[in-house]
Structures are given as structure tokens and as C-alpha cells.
Amino acid sequence: MTRSESRHWKMELLRFVSETCGLVCGSETGHEAAVPYVHYFEGMLSLGPYRVPDSGRRMADIVEEVPQRVAKFQTGHFYRLPLWELVYHDCVVGQWYWGDYNNKLPSLWDRRDLFNALYGTPPMFMFRREQWEQQRERFVRSYRTATPVARATGYVEMLSHRWLTDDRTVQQTEFANGVVVTVNFGDRPYRLDDGTELEPLGHHWVGLGDALP
């Protein structure tokens, strides 16, 4: 068959799972052709070339040494843009890759939490029992940073994303239901127009209401 026919019947398979069977349906990474038929894309937040090497096979391994390309492009505030979320945030849930989750690289954990809050996407964690027992409070803190915006905006369009500083360290998103999220990826405080001081690696949101943790 042609490539177009192949795409059509693959989408019909996804439609069967999600609509006829009434099941939660998703896939690894993702493609816009599948948006009408799925509920989530595992890996859409994780740019393939900028994941930790062998992340698809050594999923549970925690990595202490951060590859330069991961810090620069995957979790770097200067280059990254929420283009997918600006188009499809209200249509499908985007998540990190299962080998590239929030706690995969401890030194970048805070930054991933901030991207989740800024983009209104849920976090992803992977851990063994001893990791949970040793870092329970850290996981709870991450959850409370990363999840409230996703809970409040899960079915809501992202209207805008903008930089508030020339170096792009302070970024802000706005959603159609009035939720506004501001995060500071920098190493210096930033004062918002309402007088709120945003600490380094801090976040501020308005309009969450009952979604607050």
C-alpha cells in the first residue's frame, strides 16, 4: 500500500482502541496524525537526539553526570520552545520519555519540574523502593510543583508563551481558562509586575483555584 494508505489504517487501529473499545490509548513519542485518536504521547516532551544515551534500555538507572547536549537542548531554557503544546495542549497529554523522566538526572530535576509547570504537563517518575524510601520528600516536592497546572489546564488550550528577560531565563505561559504560569530558570531573583519576587528556579502561578496542592 502507499504511505498515505498505511497512515490511514494505522489511525483506524488507534480509533478502534480508543473509540470502539473505549480504552485509554497512547503511543511512544507521537505524531500529529494520531492526535484525534489518542489520549497521551509518552515521550513527546523528550527530544529524541537529546536524551541520555541508552535511555530506552537502562530506564531505571539514575545518571549523575549530565551530557552537555541534554543540559543545553533537552532541559535548556534558551533553546527550548513549547511548539507542540501551543498547538495541541488541549488535545493530547504530552509526557517525558520513560527513560528520560523527572528524576533521571538529579541535578536537572528542578528544571524538569519547572518545564512541567510552565507547559501544563504531568511529570514522570521512575524509582526503586529504596529510592522512594530515601527521597520521598523530594518526590512529593516535585509532584507539588509539576502537577497543579496540568490538573487545572489538562483540557485547556495554551494561548501564549513568552520570554520576560532577554536571556530567556524567565518565561511565562497563559492558558485559555486564565491560568498564567511564570518560572525562573536563572540564578538571580526576578521581580514580577505585581511585586512578587521569583527566586532562582522558582515558579509563580495565578488562576489555579482548587488545583492547588
Backbone as JSON Lines, residues from 0, in Angstrom:
{"i":0,"aa":"M","n":[0.85,-1.19,0.0],"ca":[0.0,0.0,0.0],"c":[0.88,1.24,0.0]}
{"i":1,"aa":"T","n":[0.29,2.37,-0.27],"ca":[1.03,3.62,-0.26],"c":[1.26,4.08,1.18]}
{"i":2,"aa":"R","n":[2.11,5.06,1.35],"ca":[2.36,5.61,2.69],"c":[1.09,6.24,3.26]}
{"i":3,"aa":"S","n":[0.32,6.89,2.4],"ca":[-0.93,7.5,2.87],"c":[-1.93,6.45,3.32]}
{"i":4,"aa":"E","n":[-2.02,5.35,2.58],"ca":[-2.91,4.26,2.98],"c":[-2.43,3.63,4.28]}
{"i":5,"aa":"S","n":[-1.12,3.47,4.42],"ca":[-0.57,2.91,5.65],"c":[-0.92,3.78,6.85]}
{"i":6,"aa":"R","n":[-0.76,5.09,6.7],"ca":[-1.11,6.0,7.79],"c":[-2.59,5.9,8.13]}
{"i":7,"aa":"H","n":[-3.43,5.85,7.11],"ca":[-4.87,5.78,7.34],"c":[-5.24,4.57,8.18]}
{"i":8,"aa":"W","n":[-4.73,3.4,7.84],"ca":[-5.14,2.19,8.55],"c":[-4.49,2.1,9.93]}
{"i":9,"aa":"K","n":[-3.34,2.69,10.09],"ca":[-2.76,2.76,11.44],"c":[-3.64,3.63,12.34]}
{"i":10,"aa":"M","n":[-4.12,4.73,11.79],"ca":[-5.01,5.59,12.56],"c":[-6.34,4.9,12.86]}
{"i":11,"aa":"E","n":[-6.81,4.06,11.95],"ca":[-8.04,3.31,12.2],"c":[-7.85,2.31,13.34]}
{"i":12,"aa":"L","n":[-6.66,1.75,13.46],"ca":[-6.38,0.86,14.59],"c":[-6.43,1.63,15.91]}
{"i":13,"aa":"L","n":[-5.85,2.83,15.91],"ca":[-5.91,3.65,17.12],"c":[-7.34,4.05,17.43]}
{"i":14,"aa":"R","n":[-8.11,4.38,16.4],"ca":[-9.51,4.74,16.6],"c":[-10.28,3.56,17.22]}
{"i":15,"aa":"F","n":[-10.01,2.36,16.76],"ca":[-10.69,1.18,17.29],"c":[-10.41,1.02,18.78]}
{"i":16,"aa":"V","n":[-9.15,1.2,19.16],"ca":[-8.79,1.05,20.57],"c":[-9.45,2.13,21.42]}
{"i":17,"aa":"S","n":[-9.37,3.38,20.99],"ca":[-9.83,4.49,21.84],"c":[-11.33,4.71,21.78]}
{"i":18,"aa":"E","n":[-11.96,4.53,20.61],"ca":[-13.38,4.82,20.48],"c":[-14.25,3.57,20.59]}
{"i":19,"aa":"T","n":[-13.98,2.57,19.79],"ca":[-14.8,1.36,19.82],"c":[-14.63,0.6,21.12]}
{"i":20,"aa":"C","n":[-13.39,0.43,21.56],"ca":[-13.13,-0.31,22.8],"c":[-13.26,0.58,24.03]}
{"i":21,"aa":"G","n":[-13.22,1.89,23.85],"ca":[-13.36,2.8,24.98],"c":[-12.21,2.75,25.95]}
{"i":22,"aa":"L","n":[-11.0,2.52,25.45],"ca":[-9.82,2.39,26.29],"c":[-8.96,3.65,26.22]}
{"i":23,"aa":"V","n":[-8.17,3.88,27.27],"ca":[-7.17,4.94,27.22],"c":[-6.09,4.51,26.23]}
{"i":24,"aa":"C","n":[-5.81,5.36,25.27],"ca":[-4.94,4.99,24.16],"c":[-3.82,6.01,24.01]}
{"i":25,"aa":"G","n":[-2.61,5.52,23.76],"ca":[-1.48,6.41,23.55],"c":[-0.36,5.67,22.85]}
{"i":26,"aa":"S","n":[0.73,6.37,22.64],"ca":[1.86,5.75,21.98],"c":[3.16,6.36,22.47]}
{"i":27,"aa":"E","n":[4.25,5.7,22.13],"ca":[5.58,6.23,22.42],"c":[5.89,7.36,21.44]}
{"i":28,"aa":"T","n":[6.5,8.42,21.95],"ca":[6.76,9.64,21.2],"c":[5.42,10.16,20.66]}
{"i":29,"aa":"G","n":[5.19,10.26,19.37],"ca":[3.9,10.77,18.92],"c":[3.98,11.36,17.53]}
{"i":30,"aa":"H","n":[2.83,11.63,16.97],"ca":[2.72,12.17,15.61],"c":[1.38,12.88,15.52]}
{"i":31,"aa":"E","n":[1.37,14.03,14.84],"ca":[0.14,14.82,14.81],"c":[-1.02,14.1,14.14]}
{"i":32,"aa":"A","n":[-0.74,13.17,13.24],"ca":[-1.83,12.44,12.58],"c":[-2.63,11.63,13.57]}
{"i":33,"aa":"A","n":[-2.01,11.25,14.69],"ca":[-2.67,10.4,15.67],"c":[-3.42,11.19,16.74]}
{"i":34,"aa":"V","n":[-3.28,12.5,16.76],"ca":[-3.88,13.31,17.81],"c":[-5.39,13.06,17.99]}
{"i":35,"aa":"P","n":[-6.19,12.93,16.92],"ca":[-7.63,12.73,17.13],"c":[-8.0,11.4,17.76]}
{"i":36,"aa":"Y","n":[-7.04,10.46,17.84],"ca":[-7.38,9.1,18.24],"c":[-6.72,8.66,19.54]}
{"i":37,"aa":"V","n":[-5.85,9.49,20.12],"ca":[-5.13,9.07,21.32],"c":[-5.37,10.06,22.45]}
{"i":38,"aa":"H","n":[-5.0,9.62,23.65],"ca":[-5.14,10.47,24.83],"c":[-3.8,11.0,25.33]}
{"i":39,"aa":"Y","n":[-2.72,10.29,25.06],"ca":[-1.41,10.73,25.55],"c":[-0.3,10.27,24.59]}
{"i":40,"aa":"F","n":[0.83,10.96,24.67],"ca":[2.05,10.56,23.98],"c":[3.17,10.48,25.02]}
{"i":41,"aa":"E","n":[3.61,9.29,25.31],"ca":[4.75,9.11,26.22],"c":[6.02,9.4,25.44]}
{"i":42,"aa":"G","n":[6.76,10.43,25.86],"ca":[7.99,10.79,25.18],"c":[7.92,12.06,24.36]}
{"i":43,"aa":"M","n":[6.74,12.65,24.21],"ca":[6.65,13.84,23.38],"c":[7.45,15.02,23.94]}
{"i":44,"aa":"L","n":[7.62,15.08,25.26],"ca":[8.41,16.15,25.85],"c":[9.91,15.92,25.7]}
{"i":45,"aa":"S","n":[10.32,14.7,25.4],"ca":[11.74,14.34,25.36],"c":[12.22,14.28,23.91]}
{"i":46,"aa":"L","n":[12.97,15.27,23.5],"ca":[13.51,15.29,22.15],"c":[14.49,14.14,21.97]}
{"i":47,"aa":"G","n":[14.22,13.28,20.99],"ca":[14.97,12.04,20.83],"c":[16.47,12.17,20.82]}
{"i":48,"aa":"P","n":[17.07,13.09,20.04],"ca":[18.54,13.18,19.98],"c":[19.19,13.67,21.26]}
{"i":49,"aa":"Y","n":[18.39,14.2,22.2],"ca":[18.96,14.83,23.38],"c":[18.58,14.11,24.68]}
{"i":50,"aa":"R","n":[18.29,12.82,24.56],"ca":[18.09,12.0,25.75],"c":[19.43,11.42,26.2]}
{"i":51,"aa":"V","n":[19.47,10.93,27.43],"ca":[20.67,10.25,27.92],"c":[20.91,9.01,27.06]}
{"i":52,"aa":"P","n":[22.15,8.74,26.69],"ca":[22.43,7.55,25.87],"c":[21.87,6.28,26.49]}
{"i":53,"aa":"D","n":[21.3,5.44,25.65],"ca":[20.75,4.15,26.06],"c":[19.58,4.29,27.03]}
{"i":54,"aa":"S","n":[18.89,5.42,26.98],"ca":[17.79,5.66,27.92],"c":[16.62,4.71,27.7]}
{"i":55,"aa":"G","n":[16.51,4.13,26.51],"ca":[15.42,3.21,26.24],"c":[15.64,1.82,26.78]}
{"i":56,"aa":"R","n":[16.85,1.52,27.2],"ca":[17.15,0.19,27.73],"c":[17.53,0.22,29.21]}
{"i":57,"aa":"R","n":[18.12,1.31,29.65],"ca":[18.53,1.42,31.05],"c":[17.62,2.43,31.74]}
{"i":58,"aa":"M","n":[16.33,2.1,31.72],"ca":[15.33,3.07,32.16],"c":[15.48,3.48,33.62]}
{"i":59,"aa":"A","n":[15.74,2.51,34.48],"ca":[15.73,2.8,35.92],"c":[17.06,3.36,36.43]}
{"i":60,"aa":"D","n":[18.09,3.41,35.59],"ca":[19.4,3.89,36.04],"c":[19.37,5.4,36.23]}
{"i":61,"aa":"I","n":[19.79,5.87,37.39],"ca":[19.93,7.29,37.66],"c":[21.29,7.75,37.17]}
{"i":62,"aa":"V","n":[21.32,8.88,36.47],"ca":[22.56,9.37,35.85],"c":[23.0,10.64,36.57]}
{"i":63,"aa":"E","n":[24.21,10.6,37.11],"ca":[24.73,11.76,37.85],"c":[25.45,12.75,36.94]}
{"i":64,"aa":"E","n":[26.16,12.24,35.95],"ca":[26.91,13.12,35.04],"c":[26.01,13.51,33.86]}
{"i":65,"aa":"V","n":[25.78,14.79,33.69],"ca":[24.84,15.27,32.69],"c":[25.55,15.48,31.35]}
{"i":66,"aa":"P","n":[25.11,14.79,30.29],"ca":[25.66,15.07,28.97],"c":[25.38,16.51,28.55]}
{"i":67,"aa":"Q","n":[26.34,17.13,27.9],"ca":[26.22,18.54,27.55],"c":[25.01,18.82,26.67]}
{"i":68,"aa":"R","n":[24.73,17.92,25.73],"ca":[23.61,18.15,24.82],"c":[22.26,18.06,25.53]}
{"i":69,"aa":"V","n":[22.2,17.25,26.62],"ca":[20.97,17.16,27.39],"c":[20.71,18.48,28.13]}
{"i":70,"aa":"A","n":[21.77,18.99,28.78],"ca":[21.62,20.23,29.53],"c":[21.33,21.42,28.62]}
{"i":71,"aa":"K","n":[21.9,21.4,27.42],"ca":[21.75,22.54,26.52],"c":[20.42,22.57,25.79]}
{"i":72,"aa":"F","n":[19.99,21.41,25.31],"ca":[18.79,21.38,24.46],"c":[17.56,20.74,25.12]}
{"i":73,"aa":"Q","n":[17.75,19.65,25.85],"ca":[16.61,18.96,26.44],"c":[16.01,19.76,27.6]}
{"i":74,"aa":"T","n":[16.86,20.25,28.47],"ca":[16.38,21.0,29.64],"c":[16.93,22.41,29.67]}
{"i":75,"aa":"G","n":[17.46,22.86,28.55],"ca":[17.99,24.22,28.48],"c":[16.91,25.23,28.15]}
{"i":76,"aa":"H","n":[16.84,26.29,28.93],"ca":[15.76,27.26,28.75],"c":[15.96,28.16,27.54]}
{"i":77,"aa":"F","n":[17.18,28.3,27.04],"ca":[17.45,29.25,25.96],"c":[16.9,28.76,24.62]}
{"i":78,"aa":"Y","n":[17.0,27.45,24.37],"ca":[16.63,26.92,23.06],"c":[15.24,26.3,23.02]}
{"i":79,"aa":"R","n":[14.76,25.83,24.14],"ca":[13.53,25.03,24.11],"c":[12.29,25.91,23.97]}
{"i":80,"aa":"L","n":[11.34,25.46,23.14],"ca":[10.07,26.15,22.94],"c":[8.93,25.14,22.99]}
{"i":81,"aa":"P","n":[7.78,25.53,23.56],"ca":[6.64,24.6,23.65],"c":[5.77,24.62,22.4]}
{"i":82,"aa":"L","n":[6.37,24.38,21.24],"ca":[5.61,24.47,19.99],"c":[4.48,23.46,19.94]}
{"i":83,"aa":"W","n":[4.76,22.23,20.39],"ca":[3.71,21.19,20.38],"c":[2.56,21.59,21.29]}
{"i":84,"aa":"E","n":[2.88,22.07,22.49],"ca":[1.84,22.42,23.46],"c":[1.01,23.6,22.98]}
{"i":85,"aa":"L","n":[1.62,24.54,22.28],"ca":[0.87,25.68,21.78],"c":[-0.2,25.27,20.77]}
{"i":86,"aa":"V","n":[0.02,24.15,20.09],"ca":[-0.95,23.68,19.11],"c":[-1.9,22.63,19.7]}
{"i":87,"aa":"Y","n":[-1.35,21.69,20.49],"ca":[-2.12,20.5,20.85],"c":[-2.31,20.29,22.35]}
{"i":88,"aa":"H","n":[-2.02,21.29,23.17],"ca":[-2.1,21.07,24.62],"c":[-3.48,20.6,25.06]}
{"i":89,"aa":"D","n":[-4.52,21.13,24.47],"ca":[-5.88,20.77,24.87],"c":[-6.4,19.5,24.2]}
{"i":90,"aa":"C","n":[-5.55,18.86,23.4],"ca":[-5.98,17.68,22.65],"c":[-5.37,16.37,23.14]}
{"i":91,"aa":"V","n":[-4.13,16.41,23.57],"ca":[-3.43,15.19,23.94],"c":[-2.4,15.52,25.03]}
{"i":92,"aa":"V","n":[-2.21,14.6,25.97],"ca":[-1.27,14.79,27.07],"c":[0.14,14.41,26.62]}
{"i":93,"aa":"G","n":[1.08,15.32,26.76],"ca":[2.47,15.04,26.45],"c":[3.25,14.74,27.72]}
{"i":94,"aa":"Q","n":[4.11,13.72,27.67],"ca":[4.9,13.33,28.84],"c":[6.36,13.17,28.45]}
{"i":95,"aa":"W","n":[7.21,13.09,29.47],"ca":[8.61,12.75,29.23],"c":[8.71,11.3,28.76]}
{"i":96,"aa":"Y","n":[9.85,10.97,28.21],"ca":[10.12,9.59,27.8],"c":[10.4,8.73,29.03]}
{"i":97,"aa":"W","n":[10.05,7.46,28.98],"ca":[10.16,6.6,30.17],"c":[11.6,6.38,30.61]}
{"i":98,"aa":"G","n":[12.58,6.66,29.75],"ca":[13.97,6.61,30.18],"c":[14.57,7.99,30.35]}
{"i":99,"aa":"D","n":[13.71,9.02,30.38],"ca":[14.15,10.41,30.42],"c":[13.19,11.21,31.29]}
{"i":100,"aa":"Y","n":[12.96,10.72,32.49],"ca":[11.91,11.23,33.38],"c":[12.45,12.3,34.32]}
{"i":101,"aa":"N","n":[11.58,12.82,35.17],"ca":[11.95,13.97,36.01],"c":[13.17,13.71,36.89]}
{"i":102,"aa":"N","n":[13.24,12.54,37.51],"ca":[14.33,12.27,38.44],"c":[15.49,11.51,37.81]}
{"i":103,"aa":"K","n":[15.53,11.4,36.49],"ca":[16.59,10.66,35.8],"c":[17.96,11.26,36.08]}
{"i":104,"aa":"L","n":[18.07,12.57,35.99],"ca":[19.32,13.29,36.26],"c":[19.06,14.22,37.43]}
{"i":105,"aa":"P","n":[19.47,13.84,38.64],"ca":[19.12,14.63,39.83],"c":[19.46,16.1,39.74]}
{"i":106,"aa":"S","n":[20.56,16.46,39.08],"ca":[20.94,17.86,39.02],"c":[20.02,18.67,38.11]}
{"i":107,"aa":"L","n":[19.24,18.0,37.28],"ca":[18.29,18.69,36.39],"c":[16.84,18.48,36.82]}
{"i":108,"aa":"W","n":[16.64,17.85,37.94],"ca":[15.29,17.51,38.4],"c":[14.42,18.76,38.55]}
{"i":109,"aa":"D","n":[14.96,19.79,39.21],"ca":[14.19,21.02,39.41],"c":[13.77,21.65,38.08]}
{"i":110,"aa":"R","n":[14.66,21.61,37.12],"ca":[14.37,22.23,35.83],"c":[13.24,21.49,35.11]}
{"i":111,"aa":"R","n":[13.24,20.17,35.18],"ca":[12.16,19.41,34.55],"c":[10.82,19.72,35.22]}
{"i":112,"aa":"D","n":[10.83,19.83,36.55],"ca":[9.59,20.2,37.25],"c":[9.06,21.54,36.74]}
{"i":113,"aa":"L","n":[9.98,22.49,36.53],"ca":[9.56,23.81,36.06],"c":[8.99,23.75,34.65]}
{"i":114,"aa":"F","n":[9.59,22.94,33.78],"ca":[9.03,22.8,32.44],"c":[7.63,22.19,32.49]}
{"i":115,"aa":"N","n":[7.42,21.21,33.37],"ca":[6.08,20.64,33.52],"c":[5.08,21.7,33.97]}
{"i":116,"aa":"A","n":[5.48,22.5,34.95],"ca":[4.58,23.56,35.43],"c":[4.32,24.59,34.33]}
{"i":117,"aa":"L","n":[5.36,24.98,33.62],"ca":[5.23,26.0,32.58],"c":[4.36,25.52,31.43]}
{"i":118,"aa":"Y","n":[4.5,24.25,31.07],"ca":[3.77,23.71,29.92],"c":[2.43,23.07,30.29]}
{"i":119,"aa":"G","n":[2.15,22.93,31.58],"ca":[0.9,22.29,31.99],"c":[0.86,20.82,31.63]}
{"i":120,"aa":"T","n":[1.97,20.13,31.84],"ca":[2.08,18.71,31.53],"c":[2.44,17.93,32.78]}
{"i":121,"aa":"P","n":[2.01,16.67,32.88],"ca":[2.29,15.89,34.09],"c":[3.74,15.4,34.13]}
{"i":122,"aa":"P","n":[4.28,15.23,35.32],"ca":[5.64,14.7,35.45],"c":[5.65,13.19,35.24]}
{"i":123,"aa":"M","n":[6.85,12.66,35.17],"ca":[7.02,11.21,35.1],"c":[8.17,10.82,36.04]}
{"i":124,"aa":"F","n":[7.93,9.82,36.85],"ca":[8.94,9.33,37.79],"c":[9.2,7.85,37.58]}
{"i":125,"aa":"M","n":[10.42,7.44,37.85],"ca":[10.75,6.02,37.88],"c":[11.72,5.81,39.04]}
{"i":126,"aa":"F","n":[11.44,4.81,39.86],"ca":[12.31,4.59,41.03],"c":[12.12,3.19,41.57]}
{"i":127,"aa":"R","n":[13.16,2.75,42.26],"ca":[13.1,1.51,43.01],"c":[12.67,1.83,44.44]}
{"i":128,"aa":"R","n":[12.3,0.79,45.18],"ca":[11.77,1.01,46.52],"c":[12.72,1.8,47.4]}
{"i":129,"aa":"E","n":[14.02,1.48,47.33],"ca":[14.97,2.17,48.21],"c":[15.08,3.65,47.84]}
{"i":130,"aa":"Q","n":[14.92,3.98,46.56],"ca":[14.96,5.38,46.15],"c":[13.76,6.14,46.72]}
{"i":131,"aa":"W","n":[12.61,5.52,46.68],"ca":[11.42,6.15,47.25],"c":[11.59,6.37,48.75]}
{"i":132,"aa":"E","n":[12.11,5.38,49.44],"ca":[12.27,5.5,50.89],"c":[13.28,6.57,51.25]}
{"i":133,"aa":"Q","n":[14.32,6.72,50.44],"ca":[15.35,7.71,50.73],"c":[14.95,9.13,50.31]}
{"i":134,"aa":"Q","n":[14.12,9.25,49.28],"ca":[13.84,10.57,48.7],"c":[12.35,10.9,48.64]}
{"i":135,"aa":"R","n":[11.61,10.33,49.54],"ca":[10.16,10.53,49.5],"c":[9.78,12.0,49.49]}
{"i":136,"aa":"E","n":[10.37,12.81,50.36],"ca":[10.03,14.22,50.43],"c":[10.39,14.95,49.16]}
{"i":137,"aa":"R","n":[11.46,14.51,48.52],"ca":[11.86,15.15,47.26],"c":[10.85,14.83,46.16]}
{"i":138,"aa":"F","n":[10.35,13.61,46.12],"ca":[9.32,13.26,45.14],"c":[8.03,14.04,45.4]}
{"i":139,"aa":"V","n":[7.68,14.21,46.65],"ca":[6.47,14.96,46.99],"c":[6.62,16.42,46.56]}
{"i":140,"aa":"R","n":[7.78,17.01,46.81],"ca":[8.02,18.39,46.39],"c":[7.92,18.53,44.89]}
{"i":141,"aa":"S","n":[8.48,17.58,44.17],"ca":[8.42,17.59,42.71],"c":[6.97,17.5,42.24]}
{"i":142,"aa":"Y","n":[6.22,16.6,42.84],"ca":[4.81,16.43,42.47],"c":[4.02,17.72,42.68]}
{"i":143,"aa":"R","n":[4.28,18.39,43.79],"ca":[3.53,19.6,44.11],"c":[3.91,20.77,43.22]}
{"i":144,"aa":"T","n":[5.09,20.73,42.63],"ca":[5.48,21.76,41.68],"c":[4.94,21.46,40.29]}
{"i":145,"aa":"A","n":[5.01,20.2,39.89],"ca":[4.78,19.83,38.5],"c":[3.33,19.56,38.13]}
{"i":146,"aa":"T","n":[2.5,19.17,39.1],"ca":[1.17,18.68,38.72],"c":[0.02,19.69,38.77]}
{"i":147,"aa":"P","n":[0.03,20.73,39.61],"ca":[-1.17,21.57,39.72],"c":[-1.6,22.21,38.41]}
{"i":148,"aa":"V","n":[-0.66,22.68,37.6],"ca":[-1.05,23.33,36.35],"c":[-1.65,22.31,35.38]}
{"i":149,"aa":"A","n":[-1.05,21.12,35.33],"ca":[-1.61,20.07,34.46],"c":[-3.04,19.73,34.89]}
{"i":150,"aa":"R","n":[-3.28,19.68,36.19],"ca":[-4.62,19.37,36.69],"c":[-5.61,20.47,36.31]}
{"i":151,"aa":"A","n":[-5.16,21.71,36.34],"ca":[-6.05,22.83,36.07],"c":[-6.25,23.09,34.58]}
{"i":152,"aa":"T","n":[-5.3,22.64,33.75],"ca":[-5.35,23.01,32.32],"c":[-5.34,21.79,31.4]}
{"i":153,"aa":"G","n":[-5.59,20.61,31.92],"ca":[-5.47,19.4,31.12],"c":[-6.28,19.4,29.83]}
{"i":154,"aa":"Y","n":[-7.41,20.09,29.82],"ca":[-8.27,20.13,28.63],"c":[-8.35,21.54,28.05]}
{"i":155,"aa":"V","n":[-7.32,22.34,28.34],"ca":[-7.39,23.77,28.01],"c":[-6.28,24.15,27.04]}
{"i":156,"aa":"E","n":[-6.61,25.03,26.13],"ca":[-5.64,25.5,25.14],"c":[-4.57,26.37,25.78]}
{"i":157,"aa":"M","n":[-3.32,26.18,25.37],"ca":[-2.25,27.11,25.72],"c":[-2.3,28.26,24.73]}
{"i":158,"aa":"L","n":[-2.49,29.47,25.24],"ca":[-2.66,30.63,24.36],"c":[-1.34,31.27,23.98]}
{"i":159,"aa":"S","n":[-0.38,31.29,24.9],"ca":[0.85,32.01,24.59],"c":[2.01,31.51,25.43]}
{"i":160,"aa":"H","n":[3.2,31.74,24.91],"ca":[4.45,31.52,25.63],"c":[5.34,32.7,25.31]}
{"i":161,"aa":"R","n":[5.96,33.27,26.33],"ca":[6.84,34.41,26.07],"c":[8.0,34.45,27.06]}
{"i":162,"aa":"W","n":[9.07,35.13,26.62],"ca":[10.22,35.37,27.48],"c":[10.07,36.74,28.12]}
{"i":163,"aa":"L","n":[10.34,36.82,29.41],"ca":[10.24,38.1,30.12],"c":[11.59,38.76,30.29]}
{"i":164,"aa":"T","n":[12.67,38.04,29.96],"ca":[14.02,38.59,30.04],"c":[14.76,38.29,28.74]}
{"i":165,"aa":"D","n":[15.73,39.12,28.4],"ca":[16.47,38.94,27.16],"c":[17.25,37.63,27.12]}
{"i":166,"aa":"D","n":[17.69,37.16,28.28],"ca":[18.45,35.9,28.31],"c":[17.53,34.68,28.39]}
{"i":167,"aa":"R","n":[16.22,34.9,28.35],"ca":[15.21,33.85,28.3],"c":[15.13,33.01,29.58]}
{"i":168,"aa":"T","n":[15.7,33.48,30.66],"ca":[15.65,32.7,31.9],"c":[14.27,32.73,32.54]}
{"i":169,"aa":"V","n":[13.55,33.84,32.39],"ca":[12.22,33.96,32.96],"c":[11.2,33.82,31.83]}
{"i":170,"aa":"Q","n":[10.32,32.84,31.95],"ca":[9.36,32.53,30.89],"c":[7.95,32.45,31.46]}
{"i":171,"aa":"Q","n":[6.99,32.72,30.61],"ca":[5.6,32.76,31.07],"c":[4.67,32.14,30.02]}
{"i":172,"aa":"T","n":[3.72,31.36,30.5],"ca":[2.68,30.81,29.62],"c":[1.31,31.23,30.14]}
{"i":173,"aa":"E","n":[0.37,31.31,29.21],"ca":[-1.01,31.65,29.56],"c":[-1.94,30.65,28.9]}
{"i":174,"aa":"F","n":[-2.97,30.23,29.65],"ca":[-3.93,29.25,29.17],"c":[-5.31,29.87,29.04]}
{"i":175,"aa":"A","n":[-6.16,29.24,28.26],"ca":[-7.46,29.82,27.91],"c":[-8.39,29.99,29.1]}
{"i":176,"aa":"N","n":[-8.17,29.27,30.18],"ca":[-9.03,29.41,31.36],"c":[-8.5,30.43,32.36]}
{"i":177,"aa":"G","n":[-7.49,31.21,31.96],"ca":[-6.99,32.28,32.82],"c":[-5.78,31.91,33.65]}
{"i":178,"aa":"V","n":[-5.34,30.68,33.6],"ca":[-4.14,30.28,34.34],"c":[-2.91,30.9,33.67]}
{"i":179,"aa":"V","n":[-2.06,31.54,34.48],"ca":[-0.81,32.12,34.0],"c":[0.31,31.57,34.86]}
{"i":180,"aa":"V","n":[1.35,31.06,34.22],"ca":[2.48,30.45,34.93],"c":[3.76,31.18,34.56]}
{"i":181,"aa":"T","n":[4.54,31.54,35.57],"ca":[5.83,32.18,35.34],"c":[6.9,31.38,36.08]}
{"i":182,"aa":"V","n":[7.99,31.06,35.4],"ca":[9.08,30.32,36.03],"c":[10.39,31.05,35.8]}
{"i":183,"aa":"N","n":[11.32,30.85,36.72],"ca":[12.63,31.49,36.65],"c":[13.7,30.4,36.56]}
{"i":184,"aa":"F","n":[14.25,30.2,35.37],"ca":[15.29,29.21,35.19],"c":[16.68,29.76,35.54]}
{"i":185,"aa":"G","n":[16.76,31.03,35.87],"ca":[18.04,31.67,36.1],"c":[18.59,31.49,37.49]}
{"i":186,"aa":"D","n":[19.7,32.18,37.76],"ca":[20.36,32.1,39.07],"c":[20.24,33.4,39.86]}
{"i":187,"aa":"R","n":[19.36,34.3,39.4],"ca":[19.11,35.55,40.11],"c":[17.61,35.75,40.29]}
{"i":188,"aa":"P","n":[17.18,36.41,41.35],"ca":[15.75,36.67,41.55],"c":[15.22,37.58,40.45]}
{"i":189,"aa":"Y","n":[13.89,37.47,40.23],"ca":[13.23,38.31,39.25],"c":[11.94,38.82,39.87]}
{"i":190,"aa":"R","n":[11.7,40.13,39.74],"ca":[10.5,40.71,40.34],"c":[9.41,40.87,39.28]}
{"i":191,"aa":"L","n":[8.25,40.28,39.56],"ca":[7.11,40.37,38.66],"c":[6.44,41.73,38.78]}
{"i":192,"aa":"D","n":[5.56,42.02,37.84],"ca":[4.88,43.32,37.83],"c":[4.05,43.55,39.09]}
{"i":193,"aa":"D","n":[3.55,42.47,39.69],"ca":[2.74,42.64,40.9],"c":[3.58,42.72,42.17]}
{"i":194,"aa":"G","n":[4.9,42.75,42.02],"ca":[5.79,42.85,43.16],"c":[6.31,41.53,43.69]}
{"i":195,"aa":"T","n":[5.78,40.42,43.21],"ca":[6.23,39.11,43.65],"c":[7.67,38.87,43.21]}
{"i":196,"aa":"E","n":[8.5,38.43,44.13],"ca":[9.9,38.12,43.8],"c":[10.01,36.64,43.49]}
{"i":197,"aa":"L","n":[10.44,36.35,42.3],"ca":[10.57,34.97,41.83],"c":[12.01,34.53,42.05]}
{"i":198,"aa":"E","n":[12.19,33.59,42.97],"ca":[13.53,33.12,43.31],"c":[14.12,32.3,42.16]}
{"i":199,"aa":"P","n":[15.44,32.14,42.11],"ca":[16.06,31.26,41.12],"c":[15.45,29.86,41.19]}
{"i":200,"aa":"L","n":[15.13,29.3,40.04],"ca":[14.45,28.01,39.94],"c":[13.12,28.02,40.7]}
{"i":201,"aa":"G","n":[12.49,29.19,40.72],"ca":[11.19,29.32,41.37],"c":[10.08,29.43,40.34]}
{"i":202,"aa":"H","n":[8.85,29.33,40.81],"ca":[7.7,29.41,39.93],"c":[6.58,30.18,40.62]}
{"i":203,"aa":"H","n":[5.7,30.74,39.79],"ca":[4.56,31.5,40.3],"c":[3.39,31.26,39.35]}
{"i":204,"aa":"W","n":[2.21,31.08,39.94],"ca":[1.05,30.86,39.1],"c":[-0.15,31.6,39.65]}
{"i":205,"aa":"V","n":[-1.06,31.94,38.76],"ca":[-2.32,32.58,39.15],"c":[-3.44,31.83,38.42]}
{"i":206,"aa":"G","n":[-4.61,31.81,39.05],"ca":[-5.78,31.24,38.42],"c":[-5.96,29.75,38.59]}
{"i":207,"aa":"L","n":[-5.21,29.11,39.51],"ca":[-5.33,27.66,39.66],"c":[-6.54,27.23,40.47]}
{"i":208,"aa":"G","n":[-6.93,28.05,41.44],"ca":[-8.11,27.71,42.24],"c":[-7.96,26.39,42.98]}
{"i":209,"aa":"D","n":[-8.9,25.47,42.78],"ca":[-8.93,24.22,43.51],"c":[-7.82,23.24,43.09]}
{"i":210,"aa":"A","n":[-7.06,23.57,42.06],"ca":[-6.0,22.68,41.61],"c":[-4.74,22.81,42.45]}
{"i":211,"aa":"L","n":[-4.7,23.8,43.35],"ca":[-3.52,23.94,44.19],"c":[-3.34,22.71,45.08]}
{"i":212,"aa":"P","n":[-2.04,22.29,45.3],"ca":[-1.79,21.1,46.12],"c":[-2.06,21.37,47.58]}
